[in-house]
């Protein structure tokens, strides 16, 4: 019986630990990371590594490179957590680091300078999470239409729809005024809606 009680106690403690970890905010995790907290680093990584990887993959179009860059992003987080000033969400900060890493890697890979607009000319054939569309039948159409958007518009669609970032967060990641984000978003949605309509899809969700 004592053994069974010990097992129950251990399981209960484990559950409490998981609940506590889930309740810890990203900001609190960064504070702990800044103090050398490895457990906090593992939790932050588990929360955000997939999103960061997919964001980078959409830019570099190379799975191996995306994996390496994702590791570099979190290595930077480990080294510079104390520099986070809380001006944006932690997830926004992570994507800003990821974006810089991806752009730098693309410059190195092509052995020449490449500006943001040129980099974004790379077609993005990843699925965009448009809940109003039936992915099983329209994903290919949607990918093709997104690929036809201008570079700036494609980046806005990626951040707003796939990564669910707000206007303020998108501005922080790209480094443009919120008014410019809103303008690009308006024309991006209009252009994408026209492309989808021409491809036989009536409309996007509001």
NUSE-239748 format. One record per residue: x negated, y negated, z negated of N, C-alpha, C in turn. Coordinates in nm, 2 decimals. Layout:
REM NUSE-239748
      n_x      n_y      n_z     ca_x     ca_y     ca_z      c_x      c_y      c_z
        X        Y        Z        X        Y        Z        X        Y        Z
...
This chain:
REM NUSE-239748
      n_x      n_y      n_z     ca_x     ca_y     ca_z      c_x      c_y      c_z
    -0.08     0.12     0.00     0.00     0.00     0.00    -0.09    -0.13     0.00
    -0.19    -0.13    -0.09    -0.28    -0.25    -0.08    -0.33    -0.28     0.06
    -0.37    -0.17     0.13    -0.42    -0.18     0.26    -0.32    -0.25     0.36
    -0.20    -0.20     0.35    -0.09    -0.25     0.43    -0.07    -0.40     0.40
    -0.07    -0.43     0.27    -0.05    -0.57     0.23    -0.17    -0.66     0.29
    -0.29    -0.61     0.29    -0.40    -0.68     0.34    -0.38    -0.71     0.49
    -0.33    -0.61     0.57    -0.31    -0.62     0.71    -0.20    -0.73     0.73
    -0.10    -0.72     0.66     0.01    -0.82     0.67    -0.04    -0.96     0.64
    -0.12    -0.97     0.54    -0.18    -1.10     0.50    -0.27    -1.15     0.61
    -0.35    -1.06     0.67    -0.44    -1.10     0.78    -0.36    -1.15     0.90
    -0.26    -1.08     0.94    -0.18    -1.11     1.05    -0.11    -1.25     1.03
    -0.06    -1.27     0.91     0.01    -1.40     0.87    -0.09    -1.51     0.88
    -0.21    -1.49     0.83    -0.32    -1.59     0.84    -0.35    -1.63     0.99
    -0.36    -1.52     1.07    -0.39    -1.54     1.21    -0.28    -1.62     1.28
    -0.15    -1.59     1.25    -0.04    -1.66     1.31    -0.05    -1.81     1.26
    -0.08    -1.83     1.14    -0.09    -1.97     1.09    -0.20    -2.05     1.16
    -0.31    -1.97     1.18    -0.42    -2.04     1.25    -0.38    -2.08     1.39
    -0.31    -1.99     1.46    -0.27    -2.02     1.59    -0.17    -2.14     1.60
    -0.08    -2.14     1.50     0.02    -2.25     1.49    -0.06    -2.38     1.47
    -0.15    -2.37     1.37    -0.23    -2.49     1.34    -0.30    -2.55     1.46
    -0.36    -2.45     1.54    -0.44    -2.49     1.65    -0.35    -2.56     1.76
    -0.23    -2.50     1.78    -0.14    -2.56     1.87    -0.09    -2.70     1.83
    -0.08    -2.72     1.70    -0.03    -2.85     1.65    -0.14    -2.96     1.65
    -0.26    -2.92     1.67    -0.37    -3.01     1.67    -0.37    -3.09     1.80
    -0.37    -3.22     1.79    -0.37    -3.30     1.91    -0.50    -3.30     1.98
    -0.51    -3.34     2.11    -0.63    -3.34     2.19    -0.73    -3.44     2.12
    -0.67    -3.55     2.08    -0.75    -3.66     2.02    -0.82    -3.60     1.89
    -0.75    -3.53     1.81    -0.81    -3.47     1.69    -0.91    -3.37     1.72
    -0.89    -3.30     1.83    -0.99    -3.20     1.88    -1.12    -3.27     1.92
    -1.11    -3.38     1.99    -1.22    -3.45     2.03    -1.30    -3.51     1.91
    -1.23    -3.55     1.81    -1.30    -3.60     1.69    -1.38    -3.49     1.63
    -1.32    -3.37     1.62    -1.39    -3.25     1.57    -1.51    -3.21     1.66
    -1.49    -3.22     1.79    -1.60    -3.19     1.88    -1.71    -3.28     1.86
    -1.68    -3.41     1.84    -1.79    -3.51     1.82    -1.87    -3.48     1.70
    -1.81    -3.41     1.61    -1.88    -3.37     1.48    -1.95    -3.23     1.50
    -1.94    -3.17     1.62    -2.00    -3.04     1.64    -1.91    -2.92     1.63
    -1.78    -2.95     1.63    -1.68    -2.84     1.61    -1.67    -2.75     1.73
    -1.73    -2.63     1.72    -1.72    -2.54     1.84    -1.58    -2.48     1.85
    -1.51    -2.46     1.74    -1.38    -2.40     1.76    -1.29    -2.50     1.83
    -1.30    -2.63     1.79    -1.22    -2.73     1.86    -1.25    -2.74     2.01
    -1.38    -2.72     2.04    -1.42    -2.72     2.18    -1.35    -2.60     2.26
    -1.35    -2.49     2.19    -1.28    -2.37     2.26    -1.13    -2.39     2.28
    -1.07    -2.46     2.18    -0.93    -2.49     2.19    -0.90    -2.58     2.31
    -0.98    -2.69     2.31    -0.96    -2.79     2.42    -0.99    -2.73     2.55
    -1.09    -2.65     2.56    -1.12    -2.58     2.69    -1.00    -2.49     2.73
    -0.95    -2.41     2.64    -0.84    -2.32     2.67    -0.71    -2.40     2.72
    -0.69    -2.52     2.67    -0.58    -2.60     2.70    -0.59    -2.66     2.84
    -0.71    -2.70     2.88    -0.72    -2.78     3.00    -0.81    -2.73     3.11
    -0.87    -2.61     3.09    -0.97    -2.57     3.19    -0.90    -2.53     3.33
    -0.78    -2.48     3.32    -0.71    -2.44     3.44    -0.67    -2.56     3.53
    -0.62    -2.66     3.46    -0.58    -2.78     3.53    -0.70    -2.85     3.59
    -0.81    -2.86     3.51    -0.93    -2.93     3.56    -0.98    -2.85     3.68
    -0.98    -2.72     3.67    -1.03    -2.64     3.78    -0.95    -2.66     3.91
    -0.82    -2.65     3.90    -0.74    -2.67     4.01    -0.75    -2.81     4.07
    -0.76    -2.91     3.99    -0.78    -3.05     4.04    -0.91    -3.06     4.12
    -1.02    -3.00     4.07    -1.15    -3.00     4.14    -1.14    -2.92     4.27
    -1.08    -2.80     4.26    -1.07    -2.72     4.38    -1.00    -2.79     4.49
    -0.90    -2.87     4.46    -0.83    -2.94     4.57    -0.92    -3.04     4.64
    -1.02    -3.08     4.57    -1.11    -3.18     4.62    -1.23    -3.11     4.70
    -1.29    -3.01     4.64    -1.41    -2.95     4.70    -1.38    -2.84     4.79
    -1.27    -2.77     4.77    -1.22    -2.66     4.86    -1.32    -2.55     4.86
    -1.38    -2.52     4.74    -1.48    -2.42     4.72    -1.46    -2.36     4.58
    -1.42    -2.24     4.57    -1.39    -2.18     4.44    -1.51    -2.18     4.35
    -1.62    -2.13     4.40    -1.74    -2.12     4.32    -1.79    -2.26     4.27
    -1.79    -2.35     4.36    -1.83    -2.49     4.32    -1.73    -2.55     4.22
    -1.60    -2.52     4.24    -1.50    -2.57     4.14    -1.53    -2.51     4.00
    -1.56    -2.38     4.00    -1.59    -2.32     3.87    -1.71    -2.38     3.80
    -1.82    -2.41     3.88    -1.94    -2.47     3.82    -1.91    -2.61     3.77
    -1.84    -2.69     3.85    -1.81    -2.82     3.82    -1.72    -2.83     3.69
    -1.62    -2.74     3.68    -1.54    -2.73     3.56    -1.62    -2.71     3.44
    -1.72    -2.62     3.45    -1.81    -2.60     3.34    -1.89    -2.72     3.30
    -1.93    -2.80     3.41    -2.00    -2.92     3.38    -1.91    -3.03     3.31
    -1.79    -3.03     3.35    -1.70    -3.13     3.29    -1.69    -3.11     3.14
    -1.67    -2.98     3.10    -1.65    -2.95     2.96    -1.79    -2.96     2.88
    -1.90    -2.94     2.96    -2.03    -2.96     2.90    -2.04    -3.11     2.87
    -2.00    -3.20     2.96    -2.00    -3.34     2.93    -1.91    -3.38     2.82
    -1.80    -3.31     2.81    -1.71    -3.34     2.69    -1.78    -3.31     2.56
    -1.85    -3.19     2.56    -1.92    -3.15     2.44    -2.03    -3.26     2.40
    -2.09    -3.31     2.50    -2.20    -3.40     2.48    -2.15    -3.54     2.45
    -2.04    -3.58     2.50    -2.00    -3.72     2.50    -1.86    -3.74     2.43
    -1.82    -3.65     2.35    -1.68    -3.66     2.29    -1.67    -3.79     2.20
    -1.78    -3.83     2.14    -1.78    -3.94     2.05    -1.76    -4.07     2.13
    -1.78    -4.07     2.26    -1.76    -4.19     2.34    -1.62    -4.21     2.39
    -1.53    -4.11     2.36    -1.39    -4.13     2.40    -1.33    -4.24     2.31
    -1.27    -4.34     2.37    -1.22    -4.46     2.30    -1.07    -4.46     2.28
    -1.00    -4.36     2.34    -0.86    -4.35     2.32    -0.78    -4.44     2.40
    -0.83    -4.50     2.51    -0.76    -4.59     2.59    -0.66    -4.52     2.69
    -0.68    -4.39     2.70    -0.59    -4.31     2.79    -0.58    -4.17     2.72
    -0.49    -4.09     2.77    -0.47    -3.96     2.72    -0.60    -3.88     2.75
    -0.63    -3.78     2.67    -0.75    -3.70     2.69    -0.74    -3.63     2.82
    -0.62    -3.58     2.86    -0.61    -3.51     2.99    -0.65    -3.61     3.11
    -0.62    -3.74     3.09    -0.65    -3.83     3.19    -0.80    -3.86     3.20
    -0.86    -3.86     3.08    -1.01    -3.88     3.07    -1.08    -3.76     3.13
    -1.03    -3.64     3.11    -1.09    -3.52     3.17    -1.08    -3.52     3.32
    -0.97    -3.56     3.38    -0.96    -3.57     3.52    -1.04    -3.67     3.58
    -1.07    -3.78     3.51    -1.16    -3.89     3.55    -1.30    -3.83     3.57
    -1.34    -3.76     3.46    -1.47    -3.69     3.47    -1.48    -3.59     3.58
    -1.37    -3.51     3.60    -1.37    -3.41     3.70    -1.38    -3.48     3.84
    -1.31    -3.59     3.86    -1.31    -3.65     3.99    -1.45    -3.70     4.02
    -1.52    -3.76     3.93    -1.65    -3.81     3.95    -1.74    -3.69     3.98
    -1.73    -3.58     3.91    -1.82    -3.47     3.94    -1.79    -3.41     4.08
    -1.67    -3.41     4.12    -1.63    -3.35     4.25    -1.69    -3.44     4.36
    -1.67    -3.57     4.35    -1.72    -3.67     4.45    -1.87    -3.66     4.46
    -1.94    -3.65     4.35    -2.09    -3.64     4.35    -2.13    -3.51     4.42
    -2.06    -3.40     4.39    -2.10    -3.27     4.44    -2.08    -3.27     4.60
    -1.97    -3.34     4.64    -1.95    -3.35     4.78    -2.05    -3.43     4.86
    -2.10    -3.53     4.79    -2.21    -3.61     4.85    -2.33    -3.53     4.87
    -2.36    -3.45     4.76    -2.48    -3.37     4.76    -2.47    -3.26     4.87
    -2.35    -3.20     4.88    -2.33    -3.09     4.97    -2.35    -3.13     5.11
    -2.30    -3.25     5.14    -2.31    -3.30     5.28    -2.44    -3.37     5.31
    -2.52    -3.39     5.21    -2.65    -3.46     5.23    -2.64    -3.60     5.28
    -2.53    -3.66     5.25    -2.52    -3.80     5.30    -2.41    -3.87     5.21
    -2.41    -3.99     5.21    -2.31    -4.06     5.13    -2.17    -4.04     5.20
    -2.07    -4.03     5.11    -1.94    -4.01     5.15    -1.85    -4.08     5.06
    -1.77    -4.17     5.11    -1.68    -4.25     5.02    -1.55    -4.17     4.99
    -1.48    -4.22     4.90    -1.36    -4.15     4.86    -1.26    -4.12     4.97
    -1.24    -4.22     5.06    -1.15    -4.20     5.17    -1.19    -4.08     5.26
    -1.32    -4.08     5.29    -1.37    -3.97     5.37    -1.35    -3.83     5.31
    -1.38    -3.83     5.18    -1.37    -3.70     5.11    -1.22    -3.65     5.11
    -1.13    -3.74     5.10    -0.99    -3.71     5.09    -0.93    -3.67     5.22
    -1.01    -3.68     5.33    -0.96    -3.64     5.46    -0.96    -3.49     5.47
    -1.03    -3.42     5.38    -1.02    -3.27     5.37    -0.88    -3.23     5.35
    -0.83    -3.14     5.43    -0.69    -3.10     5.42    -0.66    -3.03     5.29
    -0.55    -3.06     5.23    -0.51    -3.00     5.10    -0.40    -2.90     5.13
    -0.44    -2.77     5.13    -0.34    -2.67     5.16    -0.28    -2.60     5.04
    -0.31    -2.66     4.92    -0.25    -2.60     4.80    -0.11    -2.64     4.78
    -0.03    -2.56     4.71     0.11    -2.58     4.70     0.14    -2.70     4.60
     0.23    -2.78     4.63     0.27    -2.89     4.55     0.40    -2.85     4.47
     0.41    -2.87     4.34     0.52    -2.82     4.27     0.65    -2.91     4.28
     0.71    -2.90     4.39     0.84    -2.97     4.42     0.95    -2.87     4.38
     1.01    -2.89     4.26     1.11    -2.80     4.21     1.23    -2.79     4.30
     1.26    -2.90     4.38     1.38    -2.90     4.46     1.37    -2.82     4.58
     1.25    -2.77     4.61     1.23    -2.69     4.73     1.21    -2.55     4.70
     1.26    -2.46     4.79     1.25    -2.32     4.77     1.11    -2.28     4.82
     1.02    -2.26     4.73     0.88    -2.23     4.76     0.86    -2.11     4.85
     0.95    -2.01     4.84     0.93    -1.89     4.91     0.95    -1.91     5.06
     1.02    -2.02     5.10     1.04    -2.04     5.24     0.99    -2.17     5.30
     0.95    -2.26     5.21     0.91    -2.40     5.25     0.77    -2.43     5.21
     0.70    -2.35     5.14     0.57    -2.39     5.09     0.47    -2.42     5.21
     0.48    -2.34     5.31     0.39    -2.36     5.43     0.42    -2.50     5.49
     0.55    -2.53     5.50     0.59    -2.65     5.56     0.54    -2.77     5.48
     0.56    -2.76     5.35     0.52    -2.86     5.25     0.37    -2.88     5.26
     0.29    -2.78     5.26     0.15    -2.79     5.27     0.11    -2.87     5.39
     0.17    -2.83     5.50     0.14    -2.89     5.63     0.17    -3.04     5.63
     0.28    -3.08     5.57     0.33    -3.22     5.56     0.24    -3.30     5.47
     0.20    -3.24     5.35     0.11    -3.31     5.26    -0.02    -3.33     5.33
    -0.07    -3.24     5.41    -0.20    -3.25     5.47    -0.20    -3.36     5.58
    -0.08    -3.40     5.62    -0.07    -3.51     5.72    -0.06    -3.65     5.66
    -0.05    -3.65     5.53    -0.04    -3.78     5.46    -0.18    -3.85     5.47
    -0.18    -3.98     5.46    -0.30    -4.06     5.46    -0.38    -4.01     5.33
    -0.51    -4.03     5.33    -0.59    -3.99     5.21    -0.54    -4.04     5.08
    -0.52    -4.17     5.08    -0.47    -4.24     4.96    -0.34    -4.18     4.91
    -0.25    -4.16     5.00    -0.12    -4.11     4.97    -0.12    -3.97     4.92
    -0.21    -3.89     4.98    -0.22    -3.75     4.94    -0.27    -3.74     4.80
    -0.37    -3.83     4.76    -0.42    -3.83     4.63    -0.31    -3.87     4.53
    -0.23    -3.96     4.56    -0.12    -4.00     4.47    -0.02    -3.89     4.45
     0.02    -3.82     4.56     0.11    -3.71     4.55     0.05    -3.60     4.46
    -0.07    -3.57     4.48    -0.14    -3.47     4.40    -0.13    -3.50     4.25
    -0.17    -3.62     4.21    -0.17    -3.66     4.07    -0.04    -3.67     4.01
     0.06    -3.73     4.08     0.19    -3.76     4.02     0.27    -3.63     4.02
     0.28    -3.55     4.12     0.36    -3.43     4.13     0.29    -3.31     4.07
     0.17    -3.28     4.11     0.11    -3.16     4.07     0.06    -3.17     3.92
    -0.01    -3.29     3.89    -0.06    -3.31     3.76     0.03    -3.39     3.67
     0.14    -3.43     3.72     0.24    -3.50     3.64     0.19    -3.62     3.56
     0.11    -3.70     3.63     0.05    -3.82     3.57     0.14    -3.94     3.59
     0.14    -4.03     3.49     0.21    -4.15     3.50     0.14    -4.25     3.58
     0.21    -4.36     3.62     0.15    -4.47     3.70     0.03    -4.52     3.63
     0.04    -4.54     3.50    -0.08    -4.59     3.42    -0.20    -4.50     3.43
    -0.17    -4.37     3.41    -0.27    -4.27     3.41    -0.34    -4.25     3.55
    -0.26    -4.26     3.65    -0.31    -4.25     3.79    -0.40    -4.37     3.82
    -0.36    -4.49     3.77    -0.45    -4.60     3.79    -0.58    -4.59     3.72
    -0.58    -4.53     3.60    -0.70    -4.51     3.52    -0.79    -4.41     3.59
    -0.73    -4.30     3.65    -0.81    -4.20     3.71    -0.88    -4.25     3.84
    -0.80    -4.32     3.92    -0.85    -4.36     4.05    -0.92    -4.49     4.04
    -0.89    -4.57     3.94    -0.95    -4.70     3.93    -0.89    -4.81     4.01
    -0.75    -4.81     4.01    -0.68    -4.92     4.09    -0.57    -4.97     4.00
    -0.52    -5.09     4.03    -0.41    -5.15     3.95    -0.28    -5.07     3.95
    -0.20    -5.08     3.85    -0.08    -5.00     3.85     0.01    -5.05     3.96
     0.01    -5.17     4.00     0.09    -5.22     4.11     0.06    -5.15     4.24
    -0.07    -5.13     4.26    -0.12    -5.06     4.38    -0.07    -4.91     4.37
    -0.08    -4.85     4.26    -0.03    -4.71     4.24     0.12    -4.71     4.28
     0.20    -4.80     4.23     0.34    -4.80     4.27     0.37    -4.82     4.41
     0.29    -4.91     4.48     0.31    -4.93     4.62     0.27    -4.81     4.70
     0.16    -4.74     4.66     0.12    -4.62     4.73     0.22    -4.51     4.71
     0.27    -4.50     4.59     0.37    -4.40     4.56     0.49    -4.41     4.65
     0.54    -4.54     4.66     0.66    -4.57     4.74     0.64    -4.52     4.88
     0.53    -4.56     4.94     0.51    -4.53     5.08     0.47    -4.38     5.10
     0.40    -4.32     5.00     0.37    -4.18     5.01     0.50    -4.10     5.01
     0.59    -4.13     4.92     0.72    -4.06     4.92     0.80    -4.08     5.05
     0.79    -4.20     5.10     0.87    -4.23     5.22     0.81    -4.15     5.34
     0.68    -4.15     5.35     0.61    -4.08     5.46     0.63    -3.93     5.45
     0.62    -3.88     5.32     0.63    -3.73     5.31     0.78    -3.69     5.34
     0.87    -3.77     5.29     1.02    -3.74     5.32     1.04    -3.74     5.47
     0.98    -3.83     5.54     1.00    -3.83     5.69     0.94    -3.71     5.75
     0.82    -3.67     5.71     0.76    -3.56     5.76     0.84    -3.43     5.73
     0.89    -3.42     5.61     0.97    -3.30     5.57     1.10    -3.30     5.65
     1.16    -3.41     5.67     1.28    -3.41     5.75     1.26    -3.37     5.89
     1.15    -3.41     5.95     1.11    -3.37     6.08     1.08    -3.22     6.09
     1.04    -3.17     5.98     1.01    -3.02     5.97     1.14    -2.94     5.93
     1.25    -3.01     5.91     1.37    -2.93     5.88     1.41    -2.93     5.73
     1.33    -3.00     5.65     1.36    -3.01     5.51     1.43    -3.14     5.48
     1.55    -3.14     5.42     1.62    -3.27     5.41     1.56    -3.38     5.32
     1.52    -3.34     5.20     1.47    -3.45     5.11     1.39    -3.39     5.00
     1.32    -3.49     4.93     1.25    -3.46     4.81     1.33    -3.49     4.69
     1.30    -3.43     4.57     1.37    -3.47     4.45     1.33    -3.61     4.41
     1.42    -3.68     4.35     1.39    -3.82     4.31     1.29    -3.82     4.20
